[in-house]
């Protein structure tokens, strides 16, 4: 079923049918309802190119991947976010496009996308504390949304983010309530905004409990399994090793568990572990009972919300700034327990 065939069945012009399906105000409500009912009955779905001709838009959302972040393409967090966004794009008749740009030519990449009409809007992921891309897109006056926030950016912009500070404040308090005082933080790269917010929550909880922060228990790098393993192995060699570890990703937490296993320590008894982002489609945190105690927030749901917010921005460029702050749930699993009775080395 194509647009011409549907138009012939309805006895309407192709332009009228297209405008009815795309929500143009000059089409009467009765006509709109009749066209939508016929489209559903006969299984008609407008392709994005045809819809773009009717609306004057490309009907494509762009994701620009900096060269230094190409590893994100195989990150399950990135994959879940994109899967959620793609679901909403499809519902609204949008396609998705990925493109790559050198870190020094991000502005050129964005300008090229919009000047040649390739995309109607872009999603910015992984913002840094001082994120230059936000200023570029604001300067260009184009629709965009940020997955995350940038502390160093004063200008208003659309964003969706999980409350990272609150999540790690709560997780650290949970460990303190279990009697832990030697609590380590295996965090993401310090230049990333989410990592600084998580560290702030962790430090605030320690301060409130009267526990001095120990720099030897705070590690920061790209959140890989190898990083989690290496840093845990190193901290276990300290004269006063941690009794609990906060890991900023499920991937790093898997590395933490491997290091504990190699040291002959039992997770949840000898050392407690809390992970973040455990609600991932392809990296599940156990089945009936979670393996890890974790701060849970659906990245896929965030992708769906971000897509809807961006599409609304495309429709209403001058609407007030829209932001969404999501709270993470603390899910108790088998990886945490009371502080063990042990003597220091």
C-alpha positions as CSV (number, residue, x, y, z in Angstrom):
1,X,0.0,0.0,0.0
2,X,1.4,3.3,-1.1
3,X,0.2,6.9,-0.7
4,X,-1.3,7.0,-4.2
5,X,-3.3,3.8,-3.6
6,X,-4.5,5.1,-0.2
7,X,-5.5,8.4,-1.8
8,X,-7.5,6.6,-4.5
9,X,-9.4,4.5,-1.9
10,X,-10.3,7.6,0.0
11,X,-11.1,9.8,-3.0
12,X,-8.7,12.5,-1.8
13,X,-5.6,14.1,-3.2
14,X,-2.2,12.7,-2.2
15,X,-1.4,16.1,-0.6
16,X,-4.5,16.0,1.6
17,X,-3.9,12.5,2.7
18,X,-0.2,13.3,3.5
19,X,-1.2,16.4,5.4
20,X,-3.9,14.6,7.4
21,X,-1.4,11.9,8.4
22,X,1.2,14.5,9.4
23,X,-1.1,16.6,11.6
24,X,-1.4,19.8,9.5
25,X,-3.9,22.2,11.1
26,X,-5.7,23.1,7.8
27,X,-7.0,19.5,7.5
28,X,-10.4,19.1,9.2
29,X,-10.7,16.8,12.1
30,X,-13.3,14.6,10.3
31,X,-10.9,14.1,7.3
32,X,-8.0,13.5,9.6
33,X,-9.9,10.7,11.5
34,X,-11.1,9.1,8.2
35,X,-7.6,9.1,6.7
36,X,-5.9,7.7,9.9
37,X,-8.6,5.0,10.1
38,X,-8.0,4.0,6.5
39,X,-4.2,4.0,6.9
40,X,-4.5,1.6,9.8
41,X,-7.1,-0.6,8.1
42,X,-4.9,-1.0,4.9
43,X,-1.6,-1.1,6.7
44,X,-0.2,2.1,5.2
45,X,2.9,3.7,6.8
46,X,4.4,6.8,5.2
47,X,8.2,6.5,4.6
48,X,10.3,9.2,6.0
49,X,11.3,10.6,2.7
50,X,7.7,11.1,1.6
51,X,6.8,12.5,4.9
52,X,9.8,14.9,4.7
53,X,8.5,16.2,1.4
54,X,5.2,17.0,2.9
55,X,6.6,18.6,6.1
56,X,9.7,20.3,4.7
57,X,11.8,18.3,7.0
58,X,14.4,15.5,6.5
59,X,12.6,13.3,9.1
60,X,16.1,12.2,10.4
61,X,17.7,12.6,13.8
62,X,21.4,12.7,14.0
63,X,23.9,11.3,16.5
64,X,27.5,12.6,16.1
65,X,30.1,10.3,17.5
66,X,33.4,12.1,18.4
67,X,36.5,10.1,17.2
68,X,37.7,9.8,20.8
69,X,34.4,8.1,21.8
70,X,34.0,5.5,19.0
71,X,34.2,2.8,21.7
72,X,30.7,4.0,22.8
73,X,29.3,2.2,19.8
74,X,29.9,-1.2,21.5
75,X,28.9,0.0,25.0
76,X,25.7,-1.7,26.2
77,X,24.6,1.6,27.8
78,X,24.9,3.5,24.5
79,X,23.1,0.6,22.7
80,X,20.2,0.6,25.2
81,X,19.8,4.4,24.9
82,X,19.8,4.3,21.1
83,X,17.4,1.3,21.1
84,X,14.9,3.3,23.2
85,X,15.3,6.4,21.1
86,X,15.0,4.5,17.8
87,X,11.6,3.0,19.0
88,X,10.2,6.5,19.5
89,X,11.7,7.8,16.2
90,X,9.9,5.1,14.4
91,X,6.6,5.9,16.1
92,X,6.9,9.5,14.8
93,X,8.1,8.5,11.4
94,X,11.8,9.5,11.9
95,X,14.9,7.7,10.8
96,X,18.2,7.8,12.7
97,X,21.7,8.6,11.3
98,X,25.1,8.2,12.9
99,X,28.1,10.2,11.7
100,X,31.7,10.5,13.0
101,X,33.7,13.7,13.6
102,X,37.2,14.4,14.8
103,X,37.2,16.1,18.2
104,X,38.7,19.3,16.6
105,X,35.9,19.5,13.9
106,X,32.7,18.9,15.9
107,X,31.3,22.3,14.9
108,X,32.0,21.6,11.2
109,X,30.2,18.2,11.5
110,X,27.1,19.8,13.0
111,X,27.1,22.6,10.5
112,X,27.4,20.2,7.6
113,X,24.5,18.1,8.9
114,X,22.1,21.0,9.2
115,X,23.2,23.1,6.2
116,X,22.7,20.2,3.8
117,X,19.4,19.3,5.4
118,X,20.5,15.9,6.5
119,X,18.9,16.0,9.9
120,X,16.2,17.9,11.8
121,X,17.8,17.6,15.2
122,X,20.7,15.9,17.1
123,X,21.2,14.0,20.3
124,X,24.3,14.9,22.3
125,X,25.5,12.1,24.6
126,X,28.3,11.9,27.2
127,X,28.6,15.6,28.1
128,X,31.7,16.8,29.8
129,X,31.8,19.1,32.8
130,X,32.6,21.9,30.4
131,X,30.9,20.8,27.2
132,X,31.8,22.9,24.1
133,X,29.3,21.1,21.9
134,X,26.3,22.7,23.7
135,X,27.6,26.2,23.0
136,X,28.1,25.2,19.3
137,X,24.5,24.0,18.9
138,X,23.1,26.9,20.8
139,X,25.0,29.3,18.5
140,X,23.6,27.5,15.5
141,X,20.0,27.8,16.9
142,X,19.2,24.2,16.0
143,X,17.1,21.6,17.8
144,X,19.1,19.3,20.1
145,X,18.8,17.5,23.4
146,X,21.6,16.4,25.8
147,X,21.6,13.0,27.5
148,X,23.2,14.2,30.7
149,X,24.1,17.7,31.9
150,X,27.1,20.0,31.8
151,X,27.9,21.7,35.1
152,X,30.1,24.3,33.4
153,X,27.3,25.4,31.0
154,X,25.2,28.4,32.1
155,X,23.0,28.8,29.1
156,X,19.6,26.9,29.2
157,X,19.2,23.8,27.0
158,X,17.0,20.7,26.8
159,X,18.4,17.7,28.8
160,X,17.4,14.4,30.4
161,X,19.6,12.9,33.1
162,X,19.5,10.6,36.1
163,X,20.2,12.1,39.5
164,X,23.7,10.8,39.7
165,X,24.6,12.7,42.9
166,X,21.5,11.5,44.8
167,X,22.1,7.9,43.5
168,X,25.6,7.7,44.9
169,X,24.8,9.6,48.1
170,X,22.1,7.0,48.8
171,X,24.4,4.0,47.8
172,X,27.2,5.3,50.1
173,X,24.8,5.8,53.0
174,X,23.5,2.2,52.5
175,X,27.1,0.9,52.9
176,X,27.7,3.1,55.9
177,X,24.5,1.8,57.5
178,X,26.0,-1.7,57.1
179,X,29.0,-0.6,59.2
180,X,31.4,0.1,56.3
181,X,34.0,2.8,56.7
182,X,36.6,1.9,54.1
183,X,34.4,2.5,51.0
184,X,36.1,2.8,47.6
185,X,34.8,4.6,44.5
186,X,35.7,3.2,41.1
187,X,34.4,6.0,38.9
188,X,34.3,7.2,35.3
189,X,36.6,9.7,33.7
190,X,36.8,12.9,35.8
191,X,36.2,15.2,32.9
192,X,32.7,13.6,32.4
193,X,29.9,15.4,34.2
194,X,28.2,12.3,35.5
195,X,31.5,11.1,37.2
196,X,31.9,14.4,39.1
197,X,28.3,14.3,40.3
198,X,28.7,10.7,41.5
199,X,31.8,11.5,43.3
200,X,30.1,14.5,44.9
201,X,27.3,12.2,46.2
202,X,29.9,9.8,47.6
203,X,31.9,12.5,49.3
204,X,28.8,14.1,50.8
205,X,27.7,10.8,52.4
206,X,31.2,10.2,53.9
207,X,31.3,13.8,55.3
208,X,27.8,13.5,56.8
209,X,29.0,10.3,58.5
210,X,32.2,11.9,59.8
211,X,34.3,9.6,57.6
212,X,37.5,11.2,56.1
213,X,37.8,10.6,52.4
214,X,40.9,8.6,51.4
215,X,42.4,9.5,48.0
216,X,43.8,6.0,47.8
217,X,40.2,4.7,47.6
218,X,39.1,6.9,44.7
219,X,39.9,5.7,41.2
220,X,38.9,7.2,37.9
221,X,39.2,6.1,34.3
222,X,37.2,4.7,31.4
223,X,34.7,2.3,32.8
224,X,35.9,-1.0,31.4
225,X,36.0,-4.5,33.0
226,X,39.8,-4.3,32.9
227,X,39.7,-1.0,34.8
228,X,37.5,-2.4,37.5
229,X,39.7,-5.5,37.9
230,X,43.0,-3.6,37.9
231,X,41.9,-1.0,40.5
232,X,40.3,-3.5,42.8
233,X,43.4,-5.7,42.6
234,X,45.6,-2.7,43.5
235,X,43.4,-1.5,46.4
236,X,43.3,-5.0,47.9
237,X,47.1,-4.6,48.4
238,X,46.7,-1.6,50.6
239,X,47.6,-1.9,54.3
240,X,44.0,-1.0,55.1
241,X,42.0,-2.2,52.0
242,X,38.4,-1.3,51.3
243,X,35.5,-3.4,52.8
244,X,33.1,-2.0,50.2
245,X,33.4,-0.7,46.6
246,X,31.1,1.5,44.6
247,X,31.4,0.9,40.9
248,X,30.1,3.5,38.4
249,X,29.0,0.9,35.8
250,X,27.9,-2.7,35.7
251,X,30.9,-3.4,33.4
252,X,33.4,-2.2,35.9
253,X,31.6,-4.1,38.7
254,X,32.2,-7.3,36.7
255,X,35.9,-6.6,36.8
256,X,35.7,-5.9,40.6
257,X,34.1,-9.3,41.1
258,X,36.8,-11.0,39.0
259,X,39.5,-9.4,41.2
260,X,37.8,-10.5,44.4
261,X,37.5,-14.0,43.1
262,X,41.2,-14.1,42.2
263,X,42.0,-12.9,45.8
264,X,39.9,-15.7,47.3
265,X,37.4,-13.2,48.7
266,X,33.6,-13.6,48.6
267,X,31.6,-10.7,47.3
268,X,28.9,-9.7,49.7
269,X,30.7,-11.2,52.7
270,X,34.4,-10.2,52.6
271,X,33.9,-7.1,50.4
272,X,30.5,-5.5,49.5
273,X,30.0,-4.1,46.0
274,X,27.4,-1.7,44.6
275,X,27.1,-1.2,40.8
276,X,25.3,1.4,38.7
277,X,23.2,1.0,35.5
278,X,22.1,-2.6,36.0
279,X,18.9,-2.3,33.9
280,X,20.5,-3.2,30.6
281,X,18.9,-5.4,28.0
282,X,22.0,-7.4,27.1
283,X,23.8,-7.4,30.5
284,X,21.2,-8.4,33.1
285,X,21.9,-8.3,36.8
286,X,20.9,-11.9,37.5
287,X,17.3,-13.1,37.2
288,X,15.1,-13.7,40.3
289,X,17.6,-12.3,42.8
290,X,20.0,-9.6,41.6
291,X,23.7,-10.5,41.7
292,X,24.7,-6.9,42.5
293,X,23.1,-4.4,44.8
294,X,22.7,-1.6,42.3
295,X,21.4,1.9,41.6
296,X,18.9,1.1,38.8
297,X,17.7,3.5,36.1
298,X,16.5,2.4,32.7
299,X,18.7,3.8,30.0
300,X,16.3,2.5,27.3
301,X,13.5,4.5,28.9
302,X,15.7,7.6,29.0
303,X,16.3,7.1,25.2
304,X,12.6,7.0,24.6
305,X,12.0,10.2,26.6
306,X,14.9,12.0,25.0
307,X,13.6,11.2,21.5
308,X,10.1,12.5,22.4
309,X,11.6,15.7,23.9
310,X,13.7,16.3,20.8
311,X,10.8,15.8,18.5
312,X,8.7,18.3,20.5
313,X,11.6,20.7,20.2
314,X,11.7,20.2,16.4
315,X,8.0,20.9,16.3
316,X,8.2,24.0,18.6
317,X,11.6,25.6,18.3
318,X,10.7,28.6,20.5
319,X,9.0,26.6,23.3
320,X,10.5,27.0,26.9
321,X,13.5,24.8,27.8
322,X,12.5,21.3,28.8
323,X,14.4,19.2,31.3
324,X,13.9,15.8,33.0
325,X,15.7,14.6,36.1
326,X,15.2,10.8,36.7
327,X,15.7,9.2,40.1
328,X,17.5,5.8,40.3
329,X,16.1,3.0,42.4
330,X,18.4,1.2,44.9
331,X,18.0,-2.5,44.3
332,X,19.4,-4.8,47.0
333,X,21.2,-7.9,45.7
334,X,23.6,-10.5,46.9
335,X,26.8,-8.4,46.6
336,X,26.4,-6.4,49.9
337,X,26.4,-7.3,53.6
338,X,27.6,-6.1,57.0
339,X,31.2,-5.0,57.4
340,X,33.3,-8.1,58.1
341,X,35.2,-8.6,61.3
342,X,38.9,-8.6,60.2
343,X,42.2,-7.3,61.3
344,X,44.2,-4.9,59.2
345,X,47.4,-6.1,57.6
